[in-house]
Amino acid sequence: MDDVWNNFDLVVRAFGMTVGLFLAAGIASLAVGLPLAAMRVGPVAVMRRAAATYVTLVRNTPLLMVFIFVVIALPRIDITFKSIESFQEDAFGQVFISAYFFRATLALSLYTSTFVCEAVRSGINSVPLGQAEAARAVGLTFGGTMTQVVLPQALRATVPPLTSVLIALLKNTSVAAAFGIIEAAARMKYFNNRTTEDVQVFLLFALVYVLLVEVVSAASLVLERRWKAAR
């Protein structure tokens, strides 16, 4: 363990990368998942079927295959993100130096957004139908009904399932270790290759993962209690 403590800055950077992936993919997943959920319950049949097809295909595909598709397959068919990756390197310098950071975030977001969609859709279905009918009766459009009446109520009901989705996302960031991202899992493997105290290194990294998950759980609990008090 002396090697770990003497290079503890590498551990901090690795978990910083893990948290960075989690935050970037979490925000992107919410940004994609909410419109998907609206499409799935919307009145336009084509959009409803398209969203259902996307969710079914991606949600039932292993995350590793999604990573392979985004990181390896897309560049081979000349679908690249050079302008975004160049902006990323210019804006963040050495923090997110690998171009794979954007691709890992994209893969995680595409995968997690489908679970966000289903969690939010279940919350939308829990809102009484009369709420939407009353909103439409006073002249609100479908978009206005969703954003002003249905979604604010649905999100309160989806805090527990969304928390589970985000916790899964936090742990799924470890898949990025296989694709050039030096996050916590990759750094743990690095230390395991340099020491015979594999169990101690594993327990240290596992403990930090547990602490990060507890932070997410505590934040969701605070949000849930605050929204209940505001009712």
Residue pairs with C-beta under 8 A, 6 or more apart in sequence:
1 195
1 197
1 200
1 201
1 204
3 191
3 194
3 195
4 11
4 191
4 195
4 201
4 204
7 191
10 187
10 190
11 184
11 187
11 204
11 205
11 208
13 182
13 187
14 182
14 183
14 184
14 186
14 187
14 188
15 183
15 184
15 208
15 212
17 96
17 101
17 181
17 182
17 183
17 184
18 170
18 173
18 174
18 183
18 184
18 212
19 212
20 95
20 96
20 101
21 101
21 104
21 105
21 108
21 173
21 176
21 181
21 183
22 166
22 169
22 170
22 173
22 212
24 105
24 109
25 104
25 105
25 108
25 109
25 112
25 169
25 173
26 112
26 166
26 169
28 105
28 106
28 109
28 113
29 108
29 109
29 112
29 113
29 115
29 116
29 165
29 169
30 113
30 116
32 109
32 110
32 113
32 116
32 117
33 112
33 113
33 114
33 115
33 116
33 117
33 119
33 120
34 116
34 117
34 120
34 151
36 51
36 54
36 55
36 113
36 114
36 116
36 117
37 116
37 117
37 118
37 120
37 121
37 124
38 146
38 151
39 47
39 48
39 50
39 51
40 48
40 51
40 52
40 55
40 117
40 121
41 48
41 121
41 124
41 125
42 48
42 142
43 142
51 117
54 114
55 114
55 117
55 118
58 66
58 110
58 111
58 113
58 114
59 111
59 114
59 115
59 118
61 111
63 107
63 108
63 111
63 172
63 175
64 175
64 178
66 107
66 110
66 111
67 104
67 107
67 175
67 176
67 178
67 179
69 107
70 103
70 106
70 107
70 110
71 100
71 103
71 104
71 107
71 179
71 180
74 80
74 103
81 99
81 102
81 103
81 106
84 102
85 99
85 102
88 96
88 99
88 101
88 102
89 96
89 97
89 99
96 102
98 180
98 181
98 182
100 176
100 179
100 180
100 181
101 181
103 179
104 173
104 176
104 179
104 181
108 169
108 172
108 173
108 176
111 172
112 165
112 168
112 169
112 172
115 165
115 168
116 162
116 165
119 158
119 161
119 162
119 164
119 165
120 151
120 154
120 155
120 158
120 162
122 157
122 158
122 161
123 153
123 154
123 155
123 156
123 157
123 158
123 161
124 150
124 151
124 154
126 154
126 157
127 150
127 153
127 154
127 157
131 149
131 150
131 153
132 145
132 149
132 150
134 149
135 144
135 145
135 148
135 149
135 150
136 142
136 145
140 148
140 149
156 224
156 227
156 228
159 220
159 223
159 224
159 227
160 220
160 224
162 220
163 216
163 217
163 220
166 216
166 220
167 213
167 216
167 217
170 209
170 212
170 213
170 216
171 209
171 213
173 183
173 184
173 185
174 183
174 184
174 185
176 183
176 186
177 183
177 185
177 186
177 189
182 190
184 205
184 208
184 209
185 205
187 205
188 201
188 202
188 205
191 201
192 198
192 201
192 202
195 201
